[in-house]
Amino acid sequence: MPDTRYDPLADARGPGTAEFDVFLWGPVFLDIIFTGLPERPTGGTEVWAEGMGSSPGGIANLAIAASRLGLRTSLAAAFGDDDYADFCWRTLSEQEHVDLGRSRRFDNWHSPVTMSVAYDGDRSMVTHGHPSPVPASEMIGQPPRSGAVIVDLGDVEPLGDPERPTWVDLARKEGARVFADVGWDGTGVWSPRVLDQLRYCDAFLPNAGEAMAYTRTDSPQDALYALADRVPLAVVTNGAEGALGIDAKTGEEARVPALRVPALDPTGAGDVFGAGLVLGTLSGWALADRLAFATLCSALAVQQFGGSLAAPGWGDIADWWHDLQKSDDQSSYSRSLRRRYEFLDDIVPSVPVGAVRRAVATIARNADVTHN
């Protein structure tokens, strides 16, 4: 049965609304993922993997996660002229319905590639790549009107300079909400100037380690309070402990525990969480529901191997909710899940039969990655 697109923001659309829900910029990698290894590879040995999958990675993880949740998603990225780029472009545009109108192909430019080896709940990666041939502002120009943009503060020029506005500033001027993230600082400096950028953002979504390092605090809760003084929506993800957030606009504060799931591969879990939070925010959900939904999306993703291959669609979410409701498990944990996700009762009935589920397309057209 072909996938049926579900639009969770359909009731909010009308004349004058933004062309896209989410606009993104960043590098697209070809990810090659090996799974099911009997042992960790060591020097001078050969290990056979039980499974292998290929998918667009890098910023494509976030673009695919957002698109599968029904958000109209546009991506600006550099693509080479090799077969890797052909595959990534085709998968994003044709299979995953991501708009590439502001992406460009470049002759004689090698596509970035990452090889990921998943073993014992962890992963190791080898990457080869080159910077984009042109900077973001030159490639994008005036970004399309969008409900939100998601940016890595370590990968953009300083925001808020009226003499040199970035594409993020231009998008914000047209009404886009700016959801910011930040990567791990390998230098160990954790410059406070990164946090100074938050005055131009609507939300900030670091993990606990990053949040504590930048705010010089000793706990995720203290880091959250420090961030909430700087940005309207502050959310800190804390792995197996779940997520916590403060929304200054609504006056809400919430903490949501993680789901108990067998985590096989954490690749892209943060991107899936971010996409879920953006959807909930654009939909006007309560903060606790937004955190719960984003946590669920992330939990569904980590149970699968393969970065963007693992991002759930509405079909996967509906399946999970129906299974939970039909379950005979009456433990306190199961009852807690039913209470926490009761808001899905108002959404899931609108999800059509055949709604988008995880994809299995690879370069070989069929993935060996195991799916539940």
Secondary structure, 3 states (H helix, E strand, C coil): CCCECCCCCHHHCCCCCCCEEEEEECCEEEEEEEECCCCCCCCCCCCCCCEEEEEEEEHHHHHHHHHHCCCCEEEECEECCCHHHHHHHHHHHHHCCCECCCCEECCCCCCCEEEEEEECCEEEEEEECCCCCCCHHHHHCCCCCEEEEEEEHHHCCCCCCCCCCCHHHHHHHCCCEEEEECCCCCCCCCCCHHHHHHHHCCEECCEHHHHHHHHCCCCHHHHHHHHHCCCCEEEEECHHHCEEEEECCCCEEEEECCCCCCCCCCCCHHHHHHHHHHHHHHCCCCHHHHHHHHHHHHHHHHCCCCHHHHCCCHHHHHHHHHHHHHCCCCCHHHHHHHHHCHHHHHCHHHCCCCECCCCCCCCCCCCCCCCC
